[in-house]
């Protein structure tokens, strides 16, 4: 029988590993987005999104080899809808990140999962829209009149898609074990992105661009998704959600270091408010465990 000391030590080690995996996933995502913003100068933001999603769909198909016949029809339809939402979220965010700073785009997009957490929460979750709204005002600085409205609009549309993505992912996860749901949704996302922007980009492709797209697909979403799956085995949903609330701040740091996007003090304060709102909503709005049917 293991001693209490060994049990505690093992738990702490597992928790540290989970935190490291979650932070690593965030860094992969934001680094991938930063590289994508630079590549967008060549093929456009929607073109970069298409390269990432198309390659990710191919990789998942090859690695997982899903069998749609093994899904119940409602679950399969949900996976297809999830793929369409994933494509919309990726394309819209790439357009936003090409027009406004990465940290600002990430903070605005984070309003999607924040809204989901608030709607599903109880009690204290009702107060978190206040700092979130204040953060959005500071991020967009409407009193200056120079805000890129297209970029802000795309980031907010991506936020809606991210909120839908969370709801749909949980529905699929409740029905399908492992990553079989992703093995259907990701190829669908690749097909949707191909229909939207593939024809416009095909003429611009070269082998370096194709290989860059493959690398980006591995960096975002293949590697971070795997790391998040491993992290969720070691952390509670609330702890994981709280860590993910730090993503806008991570985006701000990556934007400064990689893209040299120096934020104004008001933008920094806005991101802090959105992060605080996200942490508060996640900690007070954890999802109830799904009862086995």
Secondary structure, DSSP 4 states (H G I P E B T S, - for coil): ---HHHHHHHHHHHHHHHHHHHHHHHHHHHHHHHHHHHHHHHH-HHHHHHHHHHHHHHHHHHHH---GGGS-HHHHHHHHHHHHHHHHHHHHHHHHHTTS-HHHHHHHHTHHHHHHHHHH--GGGGGHHHHHHHHHHHHH-TTTS---HHHHHHHHHHHHHHHHHHHHHHHHHHHS-TTHHHHHHHHHHHHHHIIIIIHHHHTT--HHHHHHHHHHHIIIIIIHHHHHHHHHTTS-HHHHHHHHTTHHHHHHHHHHHTS--PPPHHHHHHHHHHHHHHHHHHHH-PPPPPPP-
